[in-house]
Amino acid sequence: MEICEIFYSIQGESTYCGLPCVFVRTSGCNLRCSYCDTTYAYDAGTKMDIDQILAQIRGYRCHLVEITGGEPLMQSEEVASLIDSLLGSGYKILLETNGSLNIEDVDPRVVKIMDLKCPDSGMSEYNRWENLQHLRKHDQVKFVLSSRRDYEWTREIIASYPVLSRIEVLLSMAFGLLEPKNVVEWMLEDSLNARFQLQMHKYIWHPKTRGV
């Protein structure tokens, strides 16, 4: 597998926010979001086999692992093998994916955290809407907002897809582009059925710090 980095930190997003977590960041991404904060993952990484990855993960003595990117499903066969090995060893797995690639074959025990790209990302045309039918109750969908327009688009999508009323919906902000207070006020005005979240790690460390 092409691996960008493996590190141990706290989970900064999702309903698992605040928990210690091992992150496996794969290299390569098929999208180029306007606000991307991990552009360094676009490049080729270090080739590692499954045993090398597992050995590094075990060294952290933490049983929550997130596989992220880049876009992990660009290496779908290798990621599936890693997931099988981790699940077999008793790890809980989160998979963060940009929503443009097929998630149907991801092991159902994995918690999928799937983006739906908003218009200002410049990548909304790549949303794979059929993925919504493959989400399970424990999965989560994330919208990253850059503007009021993105918020209004998100509100319409939530209203249009019944599946989004049955799973956890997360609203984030592209860091530095929107005031958190504004998003919270919009959500309260609309009684929006979603969870507001901050990228906790960007408030604990400098926003551009890697490996956290």
RODO-2510 file (C-alpha; in nm, 4 decimals, decimal comma):
residues 212
     n   res          X          Y          Z
     1     m     0,0000     0,0000     0,0000
     2     e     0,1010     0,3604    -0,0527
     3     i     0,0950     0,5186     0,2938
     4     c     0,1318     0,8900     0,3583
     5     e     0,1578     0,8680     0,7380
     6     i     0,0541     0,6698     1,0444
     7     f     0,0106     0,8560     1,3710
     8     y    -0,1587     0,8481     1,7107
     9     s    -0,3743     1,1374     1,8261
    10     i    -0,7262     1,2114     1,9393
    11     q    -1,0153     1,1863     1,6988
    12     g    -1,0947     1,5456     1,6023
    13     e    -1,4235     1,4883     1,4185
    14     s    -1,7326     1,2638     1,3959
    15     t    -1,9261     1,1175     1,6884
    16     y    -1,5955     0,9640     1,8025
    17     c    -1,4504     1,3107     1,8625
    18     g    -1,2168     1,3272     2,1600
    19     l    -1,1233     0,9581     2,1682
    20     p    -0,7638     0,8396     2,1259
    21     c    -0,7248     0,7007     1,7749
    22     v    -0,4586     0,5636     1,5409
    23     f    -0,4762     0,7227     1,1956
    24     v    -0,3610     0,5464     0,8807
    25     r    -0,3468     0,8034     0,6027
    26     t    -0,3180     0,6578     0,2545
    27     s    -0,1587     0,8452    -0,0343
    28     g    -0,3361     0,9607    -0,3473
    29     c    -0,6684     1,1346    -0,4024
    30     n    -0,8957     1,1545    -0,7053
    31     l    -1,0495     1,4903    -0,6016
    32     r    -0,9083     1,8391    -0,5525
    33     c    -1,1341     2,0195    -0,3055
    34     s    -1,0818     2,3936    -0,2838
    35     y    -1,0289     2,3838     0,0948
    36     c    -0,8198     2,0650     0,1156
    37     d    -0,5963     2,0648     0,4239
    38     t    -0,4035     1,7484     0,3356
    39     t    -0,2672     1,8288    -0,0092
    40     y     0,0577     1,6587     0,0961
    41     a    -0,1337     1,3283     0,0701
    42     y    -0,1765     1,3770    -0,3057
    43     d     0,1804     1,2621    -0,3631
    44     a     0,3188     0,9102    -0,3624
    45     g     0,3849     0,7833    -0,0129
    46     t     0,5864     0,5024     0,1420
    47     k     0,5161     0,1498     0,0232
    48     m     0,4225    -0,0654     0,3224
    49     d     0,2821    -0,4165     0,3412
    50     i    -0,0007    -0,5146     0,5738
    51     d     0,2313    -0,6645     0,8355
    52     q     0,4365    -0,3444     0,8549
    53     i     0,1226    -0,1335     0,8965
    54     l    -0,0195    -0,3650     1,1633
    55     a     0,3075    -0,3647     1,3565
    56     q     0,3077     0,0145     1,3706
    57     i    -0,0571     0,0286     1,4758
    58     r    -0,0039    -0,2267     1,7529
    59     g     0,2756    -0,0139     1,8941
    60     y     0,0240     0,2530     1,9974
    61     r    -0,1875     0,0189     2,2151
    62     c    -0,5130     0,1778     2,0949
    63     h    -0,8062    -0,0170     1,9502
    64     l    -0,9723     0,2626     1,7526
    65     v    -0,8255     0,3036     1,4019
    66     e    -0,9262     0,5466     1,1297
    67     i    -0,8263     0,4807     0,7697
    68     t    -0,8264     0,8113     0,5850
    69     g    -0,6491     0,9898     0,3032
    70     g    -0,6121     1,1146     0,0451
    71     e    -0,8813     0,8730    -0,0625
    72     p    -0,8410     0,5221     0,0818
    73     l    -1,0770     0,3548    -0,1658
    74     m    -0,8370     0,4317    -0,4494
    75     q    -0,6491     0,1336    -0,3013
    76     s    -0,9661    -0,0642    -0,2347
    77     e    -0,8212    -0,4175    -0,2457
    78     e    -0,5318    -0,3346    -0,0161
    79     v    -0,7567    -0,1395     0,2207
    80     a    -0,9995    -0,4336     0,2344
    81     s    -0,7124    -0,6627     0,3334
    82     l    -0,6011    -0,4198     0,6036
    83     i    -0,9567    -0,3927     0,7342
    84     d    -0,9902    -0,7731     0,7469
    85     s    -0,6694    -0,8009     0,9457
    86     l    -0,7652    -0,5245     1,1878
    87     l    -1,1165    -0,6556     1,2472
    88     g    -0,9739    -1,0016     1,3040
    89     s    -0,7528    -0,8553     1,5760
    90     g    -1,0410    -0,6827     1,7538
    91     y    -0,9942    -0,3249     1,6317
    92     k    -1,2829    -0,0838     1,5732
    93     i    -1,2451     0,0727     1,2297
    94     l    -1,3525     0,4101     1,0960
    95     l    -1,3149     0,4713     0,7226
    96     e    -1,3213     0,8293     0,5986
    97     t    -1,4019     0,8557     0,2283
    98     n    -1,4762     1,1466    -0,0036
    99     g    -1,7981     0,9915    -0,1366
   100     s    -1,6965     0,9716    -0,5006
   101     l    -1,6073     0,6016    -0,5113
   102     n    -1,8200     0,2926    -0,4555
   103     i    -1,8590     0,1985    -0,0868
   104     e    -2,0816    -0,1061    -0,1467
   105     d    -1,8094    -0,3633    -0,0784
   106     v    -1,6715    -0,2059     0,2414
   107     d    -1,7079    -0,4504     0,5305
   108     p    -2,0397    -0,3704     0,7039
   109     r    -1,8698    -0,3727     1,0452
   110     v    -1,6689    -0,0654     0,9467
   111     v    -1,8044     0,2787     1,0411
   112     k    -1,8041     0,4726     0,7154
   113     i    -1,7717     0,8514     0,7454
   114     m    -1,8622     0,9691     0,3972
   115     d    -1,8427     1,3211     0,2591
   116     l    -2,1059     1,4746     0,0383
   117     k    -1,9161     1,7499    -0,1378
   118     c    -2,0820     2,0932    -0,1270
   119     p    -2,0769     2,3299    -0,4277
   120     d    -1,7962     2,5537    -0,3034
   121     s    -1,5638     2,2547    -0,2764
   122     g    -1,5609     2,2557    -0,6563
   123     m    -1,6164     1,8797    -0,6459
   124     s    -1,9916     1,8342    -0,5924
   125     e    -2,0364     1,6908    -0,9415
   126     y    -1,8387     1,3873    -0,8246
   127     n    -2,0774     1,2907    -0,5428
   128     r    -2,1768     0,9276    -0,5926
   129     w    -2,5391     0,9511    -0,4798
   130     e    -2,6013     0,5777    -0,5068
   131     n    -2,3630     0,5352    -0,2109
   132     l    -2,6422     0,6575     0,0156
   133     q    -2,8272     0,3284    -0,0268
   134     h    -2,5258     0,1402     0,1100
   135     l    -2,5061     0,3318     0,4385
   136     r    -2,5974     0,1575     0,7624
   137     k    -2,7311     0,3026     1,0844
   138     h    -2,3854     0,3342     1,2396
   139     d    -2,2404     0,5204     0,9383
   140     q    -2,2077     0,8980     0,9153
   141     v    -2,2306     1,1597     0,6410
   142     k    -2,0268     1,4785     0,6556
   143     f    -2,0841     1,8119     0,4825
   144     v    -1,7967     2,0626     0,4829
   145     l    -1,9333     2,4159     0,4448
   146     s    -1,7485     2,7108     0,2941
   147     s    -2,0391     2,9553     0,2640
   148     r    -2,4068     3,0260     0,3272
   149     r    -2,4704     2,8803    -0,0185
   150     d    -2,3153     2,5522     0,0925
   151     y    -2,5336     2,5518     0,4029
   152     e    -2,8529     2,6062     0,2009
   153     w    -2,7517     2,3321    -0,0425
   154     t    -2,6872     2,0977     0,2517
   155     r    -3,0245     2,1785     0,4044
   156     e    -3,1950     2,0875     0,0758
   157     i    -3,0020     1,7607     0,0441
   158     i    -3,0910     1,6566     0,3997
   159     a    -3,4589     1,7230     0,3234
   160     s    -3,4428     1,5358    -0,0085
   161     y    -3,2872     1,2069     0,1015
   162     p    -3,4807     1,0167     0,3728
   163     v    -3,1774     0,8015     0,4544
   164     l    -3,0138     1,1109     0,6042
   165     s    -3,2809     1,1211     0,8744
   166     r    -3,1772     0,7733     0,9903
   167     i    -2,8027     0,8200     1,0245
   168     e    -2,5711     1,0734     1,1854
   169     v    -2,5277     1,3867     0,9715
   170     l    -2,2265     1,6054     1,0507
   171     l    -2,1795     1,9710     0,9570
   172     s    -1,8217     2,1000     0,9500
   173     m    -1,6705     2,4244     0,8297
   174     a    -1,3767     2,4676     0,5976
   175     f    -1,1371     2,6048     0,8574
   176     g    -1,1165     2,9829     0,8548
   177     l    -1,3847     3,0363     0,5884
   178     l    -1,6961     3,0453     0,8075
   179     e    -1,7648     3,1596     1,1616
   180     p    -1,8841     2,8675     1,3763
   181     k    -2,1428     3,0926     1,5411
   182     n    -2,3057     3,1662     1,2057
   183     v    -2,3459     2,7993     1,1176
   184     v    -2,4910     2,7204     1,4598
   185     e    -2,7399     3,0066     1,4280
   186     w    -2,8510     2,8861     1,0829
   187     m    -2,8985     2,5332     1,2145
   188     l    -3,1036     2,6539     1,5107
   189     e    -3,3194     2,8768     1,2911
   190     d    -3,3993     2,5799     1,0682
   191     s    -3,4188     2,3154     1,3449
   192     l    -3,1816     2,1199     1,1247
   193     n    -3,1528     1,7501     1,2074
   194     a    -2,7731     1,7371     1,2079
   195     r    -2,4757     1,7499     1,4412
   196     f    -2,2508     2,0574     1,4398
   197     q    -1,8814     1,9808     1,4781
   198     l    -1,5516     2,1613     1,4976
   199     q    -1,2212     2,0109     1,3891
   200     m    -1,1040     1,9748     1,7473
   201     h    -0,7422     1,9032     1,6579
   202     k    -0,7121     2,2417     1,4831
   203     y    -0,7978     2,4180     1,8076
   204     i    -0,5595     2,2120     2,0197
   205     w    -0,2636     2,2401     1,7804
   206     h    -0,1773     2,4908     1,5103
   207     p    -0,4176     2,4295     1,2164
   208     k    -0,1347     2,3308     0,9819
   209     t     0,0321     2,0860     1,2211
   210     r     0,0751     1,7390     1,0692
   211     g     0,0493     1,4117     1,2535
   212     v    -0,2222     1,5204     1,4948
***
